[in-house]
Amino acid sequence: MSVSNHDSENKMAAVFEAVKQASQETMNDTVTVDGKPYSVLPITSETTGWSYIAVLDQRQLLSKVNETRTIFNFAVTAVLLIGIMMAILFSIRNYRPIRKLAIIVKERGIFETPSDRDELKIISEAFGEIAKENESLSLELKSQAALLKERYILALLDGKLDGHLIPETLGHASLQFDKPYYAVLLFLIDDIHAFTLTHTSSMQDVIRYSLVKMLEDLADEVGHGYGVEFLQGRGVALVINMRAEREDPLKPLVSLAEKATSLFRQYYSLTVTVGVGGVHEDIAMIHKSFAQADYALRHKLVRGTGKVIAYHEIKQSKENTIWYPLDMEKKLVMAIKQGNGEEAESVLCHMMSSVAAQPISIEQVEYICFDMINTVIKTSVEMNIPLDNADLTVEQMFASRFETFSELKRLMIDYCQQICNYVASQKDSKNRGLLEQLRVFVHEHYTDPSIGLESIAVEFGFSASYLTRYFKNQTGQSLKHYIDQVRMEKAKELLIHTDKTLGDIVQAVGYVDPTNFIRKFKKLEGVTPIQYRTIVQSGPLPVSK
């Protein structure tokens, strides 16, 4: 039994015959009749046991599938084409800024770009170079941050920052000043000459850097602290922003300084002298505290090394007294000219002790010290004495390399000993008693206007040239100059203690020409005889000799 779907009987018979010819075991799922493929679908009923065979024209069966496939392929193709077109449009649109960026890279010469490289590679390499430069700039900025900080601190110490712009300016240097008080501490390395000799240059830098960091850490106990080197690396200046303290704000500063000196001595074998400035409530007054600390530090000359010297503890001299060791200076010059090293050393020690004991300011002490140095050097120059390493000794004394009285005394004693040793070696040993005889003769006959080299030479039986050379070798000055010196000393005594006229005084001391006497007196004392008498007798200032 068969059922057909509008096919002719002949065609159905041919299909049926083709299906019958295929056995059930070898039945294929496809048969061909007149060149047309048919799908064979056998089905067996489980209820009746009947077998059903459905024969379907494959083209008819797959027509919907093929139609759907065609539509799908068309849709996919259309979407693909549209996507390609959109991709091209978007690529062109997005490529323009990339192209422009690549052109900028080439035109500005950020780095050398080979012509065979595409834009993306050019841009990526350019960004790589920029990243490297940025990294190097960051490192440089970090290294410059310390210099910027140092610059601003030095400007604060010098008072070169405008008070209204200080907060904004310090913000650029990452300096924090949020506490109410400000002060400056100066730490000066003692015996800087030994420090430079015992450490290499790089080690000196390391030690100075360590000192700055140690001081900044110690300053955290009282607030904030920022350190900077000063005096060409001889010391460290510490700017402190302090918290409000119930007690005297200077006490924690002095305590901090003492603790720092102890740590320096313990870890670096260094002794330092500390100058403590005053405490102020205005950041613009930091430079004043710096000046006060520096003034306190100058008292190292009389107080010695390794001390903490606070500005407020310095006893200011209120006496209107001008003091100078005139008599001792004359004795020193005489001892040097005579070649008496023991006497010169004794006089120098006495001068140093006298200066330290006087109630005078540190400025006067410094002036006296430099004048003492000048006196000794001038004496050696006048005597035309050649000394070994004289230039080095003079440089050490005049370059302010001495830091204390003891060091200055050592330098001056060494220098005077060299002079005295030379003078002693040049003395004529044959006529040692002649010098005293010449002096006695001058003191007994200075009132005689006729006394001179020739008359003295005749009196003692020597030539005038020999006596001149001998006296200068023994005393460091010419015999003629000594006669004038004795006469001038006697003239000053008469001007001070008598009311004699100038003409009487001129005759009394052995001069004939008053004009010549006045000229020599003014050259020696800087004023005329009458002016000298007026100044000394009026006494406007108490002068201690």
C-alpha positions as CSV (number, residue, x, y, z in Angstrom):
1,M,0.0,0.0,0.0
2,S,1.4,3.4,-0.9
3,V,0.4,7.0,-0.7
4,S,1.8,9.5,-3.0
5,N,2.1,13.3,-3.0
6,H,0.8,14.4,-6.4
7,D,3.3,12.3,-8.2
8,S,2.4,10.3,-11.3
9,E,1.7,6.7,-11.0
10,N,4.6,5.8,-13.2
11,K,7.0,7.8,-11.1
12,M,5.6,6.4,-7.9
13,A,6.0,2.9,-9.3
14,A,9.6,3.5,-10.2
15,V,10.3,4.8,-6.7
16,F,8.5,1.9,-5.1
17,E,10.4,-0.5,-7.3
18,A,13.7,1.0,-6.3
19,V,12.9,0.8,-2.7
20,K,11.7,-2.8,-2.9
21,Q,14.9,-3.8,-4.6
22,A,17.0,-2.6,-1.6
23,S,17.0,-5.2,1.1
24,Q,16.3,-4.1,4.6
25,E,19.8,-5.0,5.9
26,T,21.5,-3.1,3.2
27,M,19.0,-0.4,2.8
28,N,20.5,2.9,2.2
29,D,18.9,6.1,3.4
30,T,19.1,7.5,-0.1
31,V,17.9,6.1,-3.5
32,T,18.1,7.7,-6.9
33,V,15.4,7.5,-9.5
34,D,15.8,9.2,-12.8
35,G,18.7,11.2,-11.5
36,K,16.7,12.6,-8.6
37,P,17.8,11.8,-5.0
38,Y,15.2,10.5,-2.5
39,S,15.6,10.1,1.2
40,V,14.3,6.8,2.5
41,L,13.1,6.7,6.1
42,P,12.1,3.2,7.4
43,I,9.9,3.1,10.5
44,T,8.5,-0.1,12.3
45,S,5.4,0.1,14.4
46,E,5.8,-1.4,17.9
47,T,2.1,-2.1,18.1
48,T,1.2,-3.8,14.9
49,G,4.7,-4.7,13.7
50,W,4.0,-3.1,10.3
51,S,6.8,-1.4,8.5
52,Y,6.4,2.0,7.0
53,I,8.8,3.6,4.5
54,A,8.7,7.3,3.8
55,V,10.4,8.3,0.5
56,L,10.9,12.1,0.3
57,D,12.3,14.2,-2.5
58,Q,15.5,15.7,-1.0
59,R,15.2,18.9,-3.0
60,Q,11.7,19.4,-1.7
61,L,12.8,18.4,1.8
62,L,15.7,20.8,1.9
63,S,14.2,23.7,0.0
64,K,13.4,25.6,3.2
65,V,16.8,24.8,4.6
66,N,18.5,26.0,1.5
67,E,16.4,29.1,1.4
68,T,17.2,29.9,5.0
69,R,20.9,29.1,4.3
70,T,20.9,31.5,1.4
71,I,19.3,34.2,3.5
72,F,21.8,33.6,6.3
73,N,24.8,33.7,4.0
74,F,23.5,36.9,2.4
75,A,23.0,38.4,5.9
76,V,26.5,37.3,7.0
77,T,28.0,38.7,3.9
78,A,26.2,42.0,4.2
79,V,27.2,42.3,7.8
80,L,30.8,41.5,7.0
81,L,30.9,44.1,4.2
82,I,29.2,46.7,6.4
83,G,31.7,45.9,9.2
84,I,34.6,46.2,6.9
85,M,33.4,49.5,5.7
86,M,32.8,50.8,9.2
87,A,36.2,49.5,10.3
88,I,37.8,51.3,7.4
89,L,35.9,54.5,8.3
90,F,36.8,54.3,11.9
91,S,40.4,53.4,11.1
92,I,40.7,56.5,8.9
93,R,39.0,58.7,11.6
94,N,41.2,57.3,14.4
95,Y,44.3,57.3,12.3
96,R,44.3,61.1,11.8
97,P,45.3,62.0,15.4
98,I,47.9,59.3,15.4
99,R,49.3,60.6,12.2
100,K,49.3,64.1,13.5
101,L,51.1,62.9,16.7
102,A,53.7,61.1,14.7
103,I,54.3,64.2,12.6
104,I,54.7,66.3,15.8
105,V,57.3,63.8,17.1
106,K,59.3,64.0,13.9
107,E,59.0,67.8,13.6
108,R,60.0,68.5,17.2
109,G,62.9,66.1,17.1
110,I,62.1,64.4,20.4
111,F,64.4,61.6,19.2
112,E,65.8,60.4,15.9
113,T,63.2,58.5,13.9
114,P,64.2,56.2,11.1
115,S,62.1,56.6,8.0
116,D,61.1,52.9,7.7
117,R,59.1,52.9,11.0
118,D,55.4,53.3,11.1
119,E,53.6,55.9,13.2
120,L,52.7,53.6,16.1
121,K,56.2,52.5,16.5
122,I,57.4,56.0,16.3
123,I,55.0,57.1,19.0
124,S,55.7,54.2,21.3
125,E,59.4,54.8,21.0
126,A,58.9,58.6,21.6
127,F,56.9,57.8,24.8
128,G,59.7,55.5,25.9
129,E,62.2,58.3,25.5
130,I,59.9,60.7,27.3
131,A,59.5,58.2,30.2
132,K,63.3,57.9,30.5
133,E,63.7,61.6,30.5
134,N,61.0,62.0,33.1
135,E,62.7,59.4,35.3
136,S,66.0,61.2,35.0
137,L,64.3,64.6,35.7
138,S,62.6,63.1,38.8
139,L,66.0,61.9,40.1
140,E,67.5,65.3,39.4
141,L,64.6,67.1,41.1
142,K,65.1,64.8,44.2
143,S,68.8,65.7,44.2
144,Q,68.0,69.4,43.8
145,A,65.5,69.3,46.6
146,A,68.2,69.3,49.2
147,L,69.9,72.3,47.5
148,L,66.6,74.1,47.3
149,K,66.1,73.5,51.0
150,E,69.6,74.7,51.8
151,R,69.1,77.8,49.7
152,Y,65.9,78.8,51.6
153,I,67.5,78.2,55.0
154,L,70.5,80.3,54.1
155,A,68.2,83.0,52.9
156,L,66.3,82.9,56.2
157,L,69.6,83.2,58.1
158,D,70.7,86.1,56.0
159,G,67.3,87.8,56.3
160,K,66.8,87.9,52.5
161,L,63.3,86.6,52.4
162,D,60.3,88.9,52.5
163,G,58.4,88.3,55.7
164,H,55.0,88.3,53.8
165,L,56.2,85.8,51.3
166,I,58.1,83.5,53.7
167,P,55.2,80.9,54.3
168,E,54.6,80.5,50.5
169,T,58.3,80.4,49.7
170,L,59.0,77.8,52.4
171,G,56.2,75.7,51.0
172,H,58.1,75.2,47.8
173,A,61.0,73.8,49.7
174,S,58.8,71.5,51.9
175,L,59.9,73.3,55.1
176,Q,57.4,73.1,57.9
177,F,57.3,76.0,60.4
178,D,54.1,75.6,62.4
179,K,55.4,76.2,66.0
180,P,55.3,79.5,67.8
181,Y,59.1,80.0,68.5
182,Y,62.2,80.3,66.3
183,A,65.9,80.1,67.2
184,V,69.2,79.3,65.7
185,L,72.1,77.2,67.0
186,L,75.6,77.3,65.4
187,F,77.9,74.3,65.8
188,L,81.6,75.1,65.0
189,I,84.0,72.2,64.6
190,D,87.0,72.8,66.9
191,D,90.5,72.5,65.4
192,I,89.3,72.4,61.8
193,H,92.9,72.1,60.6
194,A,93.3,68.7,62.3
195,F,89.9,67.6,61.1
196,T,90.8,68.2,57.4
197,L,94.2,66.5,57.8
198,T,92.8,63.3,59.4
199,H,89.9,62.8,57.0
200,T,89.7,62.6,53.3
201,S,87.5,65.1,51.4
202,S,84.8,62.5,50.8
203,M,84.8,61.4,54.5
204,Q,84.5,65.0,55.6
205,D,81.4,65.4,53.4
206,V,79.9,62.2,54.9
207,I,80.6,63.4,58.5
208,R,79.1,66.9,57.8
209,Y,76.0,65.3,56.3
210,S,75.7,62.9,59.3
211,L,76.0,65.9,61.7
212,V,73.2,67.7,59.9
213,K,70.9,64.7,60.0
214,M,71.7,64.0,63.6
215,L,70.9,67.5,64.6
216,E,67.7,67.5,62.7
217,D,66.7,64.3,64.5
218,L,67.6,65.8,67.9
219,A,65.5,68.9,67.1
220,D,62.4,66.7,66.9
221,E,62.5,66.7,70.7
222,V,61.6,70.5,70.8
223,G,59.9,70.9,67.4
224,H,61.3,71.0,63.9
225,G,64.9,71.5,62.9
226,Y,66.6,72.1,59.6
227,G,70.4,72.1,59.3
228,V,72.8,73.6,56.8
229,E,76.6,73.9,56.5
230,F,78.1,77.3,57.0
231,L,81.6,78.9,57.1
232,Q,82.8,76.7,54.2
233,G,82.0,73.5,56.0
234,R,83.6,74.5,59.3
235,G,80.2,74.2,61.1
236,V,76.5,73.6,60.9
237,A,73.7,76.1,61.4
238,L,70.5,74.6,62.8
239,V,67.2,76.6,62.4
240,I,64.7,75.4,65.1
241,N,61.0,75.9,65.1
242,M,60.1,75.3,68.8
243,R,56.9,74.3,70.6
244,A,55.6,76.5,73.4
245,E,57.3,75.4,76.6
246,R,56.1,76.1,80.1
247,E,59.7,76.7,81.3
248,D,62.3,79.0,79.9
249,P,62.4,78.2,76.1
250,L,66.2,78.6,76.2
251,K,66.7,75.6,78.6
252,P,65.7,72.9,76.0
253,L,67.9,74.6,73.4
254,V,71.0,74.5,75.7
255,S,70.1,70.9,76.7
256,L,69.9,70.0,73.0
257,A,73.2,71.6,72.3
258,E,74.9,69.8,75.2
259,K,73.5,66.5,74.1
260,A,74.7,67.1,70.5
261,T,78.2,67.9,71.6
262,S,78.3,64.7,73.7
263,L,77.1,62.6,70.7
264,F,79.6,64.2,68.3
265,R,82.4,63.4,70.8
266,Q,81.2,59.8,71.2
267,Y,80.5,58.8,67.6
268,Y,82.9,61.1,65.6
269,S,85.6,62.0,68.1
270,L,84.8,65.7,67.4
271,T,84.7,68.5,69.8
272,V,82.4,71.4,68.8
273,T,81.7,74.8,70.2
274,V,78.0,75.9,70.2
275,G,76.6,79.4,69.9
276,V,72.9,79.6,71.0
277,G,70.9,82.5,69.6
278,G,67.9,84.2,71.2
279,V,64.3,82.8,70.9
280,H,61.9,84.9,68.8
281,E,58.2,84.7,68.0
282,D,58.5,86.0,64.4
283,I,59.9,83.8,61.6
284,A,61.4,86.9,60.0
285,M,63.6,87.3,63.1
286,I,65.5,84.1,62.4
287,H,68.4,86.2,61.0
288,K,68.6,88.1,64.3
289,S,68.9,84.8,66.2
290,F,71.6,83.8,63.8
291,A,73.5,87.0,64.4
292,Q,73.2,86.5,68.2
293,A,74.4,82.9,67.9
294,D,77.3,84.0,65.8
295,Y,78.2,86.7,68.4
296,A,78.0,84.1,71.2
297,L,80.3,81.8,69.2
298,R,82.9,84.6,68.9
299,H,83.4,84.3,72.7
300,K,85.1,81.0,72.0
301,L,88.3,83.1,71.8
302,V,88.2,83.8,75.6
303,R,86.1,80.9,76.9
304,G,87.8,78.0,75.0
305,T,86.7,75.1,72.9
306,G,84.0,72.5,73.5
307,K,81.6,74.9,75.2
308,V,77.9,75.8,74.8
309,I,77.7,79.6,74.8
310,A,74.3,81.2,75.0
311,Y,73.8,84.7,73.8
312,H,71.7,85.7,76.9
313,E,74.4,84.5,79.3
314,I,77.2,86.8,77.8
315,K,78.1,89.5,80.3
316,Q,77.9,92.7,78.3
317,S,80.5,95.3,79.4
318,K,78.8,98.5,80.6
319,E,82.0,100.3,81.4
320,N,83.0,103.1,79.1
321,T,86.7,102.2,79.4
322,I,89.2,102.0,76.6
323,W,92.0,99.6,77.6
324,Y,95.1,98.5,75.9
325,P,98.3,96.9,77.2
326,L,100.6,99.7,76.1
327,D,103.4,99.1,78.6
328,M,103.4,95.4,78.0
329,E,103.5,95.9,74.3
330,K,106.6,98.1,74.6
331,K,108.3,95.4,76.8
332,L,107.5,92.8,74.2
333,V,109.0,94.8,71.4
334,M,112.1,95.4,73.5
335,A,112.5,91.8,74.4
336,I,112.2,90.8,70.7
337,K,114.8,93.3,69.7
338,Q,117.1,92.2,72.4
339,G,116.6,88.5,71.4
340,N,115.4,87.6,74.9
341,G,113.0,84.7,74.1
342,E,112.2,84.0,77.8
343,E,111.2,87.6,78.4
344,A,109.1,87.7,75.2
345,E,107.2,84.6,76.2
346,S,106.6,85.9,79.7
347,V,105.4,89.2,78.4
348,L,103.1,87.5,75.9
349,C,101.5,85.3,78.6
350,H,101.0,88.3,80.8
351,M,99.4,90.2,78.0
352,M,97.0,87.3,77.2
353,S,96.0,87.0,80.8
354,S,95.4,90.7,81.2
355,V,93.3,90.9,78.1
356,A,91.1,88.0,79.2
357,A,90.6,89.5,82.6
358,Q,89.5,93.0,81.4
359,P,85.7,93.8,81.4
360,I,85.8,94.7,77.7
361,S,83.7,93.5,74.7
362,I,84.7,90.7,72.4
363,E,85.2,93.2,69.7
364,Q,87.9,95.0,71.7
365,V,89.5,91.7,72.6
366,E,89.7,90.8,68.9
367,Y,91.1,94.2,68.0
368,I,93.8,93.9,70.7
369,C,94.7,90.4,69.5
370,F,95.1,91.5,65.9
371,D,97.1,94.6,67.0
372,M,99.4,92.4,69.1
373,I,100.0,90.2,66.0
374,N,100.6,93.3,63.9
375,T,103.1,94.6,66.4
376,V,105.2,91.4,66.5
377,I,105.2,91.1,62.7
378,K,106.0,94.8,62.2
379,T,108.9,94.5,64.6
380,S,110.4,91.5,62.6
381,V,109.9,93.5,59.3
382,E,111.7,96.6,60.8
383,M,114.6,94.4,61.8
384,N,114.7,92.7,58.4
385,I,114.9,89.2,60.0
386,P,114.7,86.2,57.6
387,L,112.7,83.4,59.2
388,D,111.9,79.8,58.1
389,N,108.2,79.4,57.3
390,A,107.5,83.0,58.3
391,D,104.9,83.4,55.6
392,L,103.0,80.3,56.8
393,T,103.0,81.5,60.4
394,V,101.8,85.0,59.5
395,E,99.0,83.5,57.4
396,Q,97.9,81.3,60.2
397,M,97.7,84.3,62.6
398,F,96.1,86.8,60.2
399,A,93.7,84.4,58.6
400,S,91.8,84.0,61.9
401,R,92.7,80.4,62.0
402,F,93.4,80.7,65.7
403,E,90.2,79.9,67.7
404,T,91.3,80.5,71.3
405,F,93.8,82.5,73.3
406,S,95.9,79.4,74.0
407,E,96.2,78.7,70.2
408,L,97.0,82.4,69.5
409,K,99.6,82.4,72.3
410,R,101.3,79.3,70.9
411,L,101.5,80.8,67.4
412,M,102.9,84.1,68.7
413,I,105.3,82.5,71.1
414,D,106.7,80.3,68.3
415,Y,107.0,83.3,66.0
416,C,108.7,85.4,68.7
417,Q,111.1,82.6,69.5
418,Q,112.2,82.4,65.9
419,I,112.9,86.1,65.9
420,C,114.7,86.0,69.2
421,N,116.8,83.0,68.2
422,Y,117.9,84.9,65.1
423,V,118.7,88.1,67.0
424,A,120.6,86.2,69.6
425,S,122.7,84.4,67.0
426,Q,123.6,87.7,65.4
427,K,124.8,89.4,68.5
428,D,128.4,90.2,68.9
429,S,129.6,88.1,71.8
430,K,132.9,90.1,72.3
431,N,131.4,93.3,73.7
432,R,128.3,92.3,75.7
433,G,129.0,95.0,78.3
434,L,129.2,97.7,75.6
435,L,125.4,97.8,75.1
436,E,124.7,98.8,78.7
437,Q,127.5,101.3,78.6
438,L,126.0,102.9,75.5
439,R,122.6,103.1,77.1
440,V,123.9,104.7,80.3
441,F,125.9,107.2,78.3
442,V,122.8,108.2,76.2
443,H,120.6,108.6,79.4
444,E,123.3,110.8,81.0
445,H,124.0,113.0,77.9
446,Y,120.7,113.2,76.0
447,T,120.3,116.8,77.0
448,D,123.5,117.7,75.2
449,P,122.5,118.9,71.6
450,S,125.9,117.9,70.3
451,I,125.6,114.2,71.2
452,G,125.7,112.0,68.0
453,L,127.2,109.0,66.4
454,E,130.6,110.6,65.9
455,S,131.0,111.9,69.4
456,I,129.9,108.6,70.9
457,A,132.2,106.7,68.7
458,V,135.1,108.9,69.8
459,E,134.1,108.5,73.4
460,F,134.2,104.7,73.2
461,G,137.0,104.3,70.8
462,F,135.1,102.6,67.9
463,S,134.1,103.7,64.5
464,A,130.7,105.2,63.9
465,S,129.8,102.4,61.4
466,Y,130.8,99.7,63.9
467,L,128.8,101.2,66.8
468,T,125.7,101.6,64.5
469,R,125.9,98.0,63.3
470,Y,126.6,96.7,66.8
471,F,123.8,98.6,68.5
472,K,121.2,97.6,65.9
473,N,122.3,93.9,66.1
474,Q,121.9,94.1,69.9
475,T,118.6,96.0,70.1
476,G,117.0,95.9,66.7
477,Q,117.1,99.7,66.3
478,S,119.7,102.3,65.3
479,L,121.7,104.2,68.0
480,K,120.3,107.5,66.5
481,H,116.8,106.3,66.8
482,Y,117.4,105.2,70.4
483,I,118.7,108.7,71.3
484,D,115.5,110.2,69.8
485,Q,113.4,107.7,71.7
486,V,114.9,108.6,75.0
487,R,114.5,112.4,74.3
488,M,110.9,111.9,73.3
489,E,110.0,109.9,76.4
490,K,111.5,112.6,78.6
491,A,109.7,115.3,76.6
492,K,106.3,113.5,77.2
493,E,107.0,113.3,80.9
494,L,107.7,117.1,80.9
495,L,104.5,117.8,78.9
496,I,102.4,115.7,81.3
497,H,103.8,116.6,84.7
498,T,105.1,120.2,84.2
499,D,103.8,123.5,82.9
500,K,107.0,124.3,81.0
501,T,106.7,126.0,77.6
502,L,107.4,124.1,74.5
503,G,110.6,126.0,73.9
504,D,111.9,125.1,77.4
505,I,111.1,121.5,76.9
506,V,112.8,121.4,73.5
507,Q,116.0,122.7,75.1
508,A,115.7,120.4,78.1
509,V,115.7,117.3,76.0
510,G,118.6,118.3,73.8
511,Y,117.0,119.7,70.7
512,V,117.9,123.0,69.2
513,D,115.3,123.4,66.4
514,P,111.7,123.4,67.8
515,T,110.3,122.7,64.2
516,N,112.4,119.6,63.9
517,F,111.3,118.5,67.4
518,I,107.6,119.0,66.6
519,R,108.0,117.1,63.3
520,K,109.6,114.1,65.0
521,F,107.1,114.2,67.9
522,K,104.1,114.2,65.5
523,K,105.6,111.4,63.5
524,L,106.0,109.3,66.6
525,E,102.7,110.1,68.4
526,G,100.4,111.3,65.6
527,V,99.7,114.7,67.3
528,T,101.7,117.8,68.0
529,P,103.3,118.3,71.5
530,I,100.7,120.9,72.5
531,Q,97.8,118.6,71.3
532,Y,99.3,115.7,73.3
533,R,99.4,117.8,76.5
534,T,95.8,118.9,76.0
535,I,94.5,115.4,75.4
536,V,96.4,113.8,78.3
537,Q,95.7,116.5,80.9
538,S,92.0,117.0,80.0
539,G,91.3,113.2,80.3
540,P,87.9,112.9,78.6
541,L,88.1,109.2,78.8
542,P,89.6,107.0,81.5
543,V,92.5,105.4,79.8
544,S,94.2,102.4,81.4
545,K,97.7,101.5,80.4
